């Protein structure tokens, strides 16, 4: 009976050892399975995070592009408005320059007309002066001839007329 007990104790100890070994092996296998499962979940989470990050990145890129296009359009509108204002200013300046050029031409033409009129007036004045001189000369000649004919000086003839 002693051998049976020893065999039984050895069998129990062997059973406990095998049980511990099997438990450890099962726990190790479970741990490996759990680790594998966690790794797969982690890979899946990483992949989902990468997909989400890519989606967010693409959304941000799209938002940035939209903002860029909006700002570019606003800038171009602003530039076009400024160009339009500048063009209007340039047109006003050109119109003013044309008005001034026309006024200068008109003034030059008027000045030329005035010069011509002055020359004509001077010429006419010279003609009038010459005619006055001629008339004065003819008058003096006429008076002289009357004085010769009447044998009286002009003063004497005036006095005789006043007496009558």
C-alpha positions as CSV (number, residue, x, y, z in Angstrom):
1,X,0.0,0.0,0.0
2,X,2.8,2.3,0.5
3,X,3.7,2.0,-3.1
4,X,0.3,2.7,-4.1
5,X,0.2,5.8,-2.0
6,X,3.6,6.9,-3.4
7,X,2.4,6.1,-6.9
8,X,-0.9,8.0,-6.1
9,X,1.1,10.9,-4.7
10,X,3.4,10.8,-7.7
11,X,0.3,10.6,-10.0
12,X,-1.3,13.4,-8.1
13,X,1.9,15.5,-8.3
14,X,2.3,14.5,-11.9
15,X,-1.4,15.5,-12.5
16,X,-0.8,18.8,-10.7
17,X,2.4,19.3,-12.7
18,X,0.6,18.5,-15.9
19,X,-2.3,20.6,-14.9
20,X,0.0,23.5,-14.1
21,X,1.8,22.9,-17.3
22,X,-1.4,22.7,-19.3
23,X,-2.8,25.8,-17.5
24,X,0.4,27.7,-18.2
25,X,0.3,26.5,-21.8
26,X,-3.3,27.5,-22.2
27,X,-2.7,30.8,-20.5
28,X,0.3,31.4,-22.8
29,X,-1.8,30.4,-25.8
30,X,-4.7,32.6,-24.6
31,X,-2.2,35.4,-24.0
32,X,-0.8,35.0,-27.5
33,X,-4.3,34.8,-29.0
34,X,-5.3,37.9,-26.9
35,X,-2.0,39.6,-28.0
36,X,-2.7,38.7,-31.6
37,X,-6.3,40.0,-31.3
38,X,-5.1,43.2,-29.7
39,X,-2.4,43.6,-32.4
40,X,-5.1,43.2,-35.0
41,X,-7.4,45.6,-33.2
42,X,-4.4,48.0,-32.9
43,X,-3.6,47.6,-36.6
44,X,-7.3,48.2,-37.4
45,X,-7.4,51.2,-35.2
46,X,-4.2,52.5,-36.7
47,X,-5.6,51.9,-40.2
48,X,-8.9,53.7,-39.2
49,X,-6.9,56.5,-37.7
50,X,-4.8,56.8,-40.8
51,X,-8.0,56.8,-43.0
52,X,-9.5,59.4,-40.7
53,X,-6.3,61.4,-40.7
54,X,-6.2,61.3,-44.5
55,X,-9.9,62.3,-44.6
56,X,-9.2,65.2,-42.2
57,X,-6.1,66.1,-44.2
58,X,-8.1,66.1,-47.5
59,X,-10.8,68.2,-45.9
60,X,-8.3,70.7,-44.6
61,X,-6.6,70.7,-48.0
62,X,-10.0,71.3,-49.7
63,X,-10.9,74.0,-47.2
64,X,-7.5,75.6,-47.8
65,X,-8.0,75.5,-51.5
66,X,-11.5,76.9,-51.2
67,X,-10.1,79.7,-48.9
68,X,-7.3,80.3,-51.3
69,X,-9.7,80.5,-54.3
70,X,-12.0,82.8,-52.3
71,X,-9.1,85.1,-51.2
72,X,-7.7,85.0,-54.8
73,X,-11.1,86.0,-56.2
74,X,-11.4,88.8,-53.6
75,X,-7.9,90.0,-54.4
76,X,-8.6,89.9,-58.1
77,X,-11.9,91.8,-57.6
78,X,-10.0,94.4,-55.5
79,X,-7.3,94.6,-58.2
80,X,-9.9,95.0,-60.9
81,X,-11.7,97.7,-58.9
82,X,-8.5,99.5,-58.4
83,X,-7.6,99.2,-62.1
84,X,-11.0,100.5,-63.0
85,X,-10.6,103.5,-60.6
86,X,-7.2,104.1,-62.1
87,X,-8.5,103.8,-65.6
88,X,-11.3,106.3,-64.8
89,X,-8.8,108.6,-63.3
90,X,-6.6,108.3,-66.3
91,X,-9.6,108.9,-68.5
92,X,-10.4,112.1,-66.6
93,X,-6.8,113.2,-66.8
94,X,-6.8,112.5,-70.6
95,X,-10.1,114.4,-71.0
96,X,-8.7,117.3,-69.0
97,X,-5.5,117.3,-71.1
98,X,-7.6,117.3,-74.2
99,X,-9.7,120.2,-72.9
100,X,-6.6,122.1,-72.0
101,X,-5.0,121.3,-75.4
102,X,-8.2,122.5,-77.1
103,X,-8.2,125.7,-74.9
104,X,-4.5,126.2,-75.8
105,X,-5.4,125.8,-79.5
106,X,-8.4,128.1,-79.1
107,X,-6.2,130.7,-77.3
108,X,-3.5,130.4,-79.9
109,X,-6.1,130.8,-82.7
110,X,-7.7,133.8,-80.9
111,X,-4.2,135.3,-80.3
112,X,-3.4,134.8,-83.9
113,X,-6.8,136.4,-84.9
114,X,-6.0,139.3,-82.5
115,X,-2.6,139.7,-84.0
116,X,-4.2,139.8,-87.5
117,X,-6.8,142.2,-86.3
118,X,-4.1,144.4,-84.7
119,X,-2.1,144.4,-87.9
120,X,-5.3,145.3,-89.8
121,X,-6.1,148.1,-87.4
122,X,-2.5,149.4,-87.5
123,X,-2.7,149.3,-91.3
124,X,-6.0,151.0,-91.3
125,X,-4.7,153.5,-88.8
126,X,-1.7,154.2,-91.0
127,X,-4.0,154.6,-94.0
128,X,-6.3,157.0,-91.9
129,X,-3.2,158.9,-90.7
130,X,-2.0,159.2,-94.3
131,X,-5.4,160.3,-95.5
132,X,-5.6,162.8,-92.6
133,X,-2.2,164.2,-93.6
134,X,-3.3,164.2,-97.2
135,X,-6.6,166.0,-96.3
136,X,-4.7,168.4,-94.1
137,X,-2.2,169.0,-96.9
138,X,-5.1,169.5,-99.4
139,X,-6.9,171.7,-96.9
140,X,-3.8,173.8,-96.4
141,X,-3.3,174.0,-100.2
142,X,-6.9,174.9,-100.6
143,X,-6.6,177.6,-98.0
144,X,-3.5,178.9,-99.6
145,X,-5.2,179.0,-103.0
146,X,-8.2,180.8,-101.5
147,X,-5.9,183.2,-99.8
148,X,-4.1,183.9,-103.1
149,X,-7.4,184.3,-104.9
150,X,-8.9,186.6,-102.3
151,X,-5.7,188.3,-101.3
152,X,-6.7,187.8,-97.7
153,X,-5.3,185.6,-95.0
154,X,-7.6,183.1,-93.4
155,X,-7.7,185.1,-90.2
156,X,-8.6,188.2,-92.1
157,X,-11.4,186.4,-93.9
158,X,-12.8,185.1,-90.7
159,X,-12.8,188.5,-89.2
160,X,-14.7,189.9,-92.2
161,X,-17.2,187.1,-91.9
162,X,-17.8,187.8,-88.3
163,X,-18.3,191.5,-89.0
164,X,-21.0,190.8,-91.4
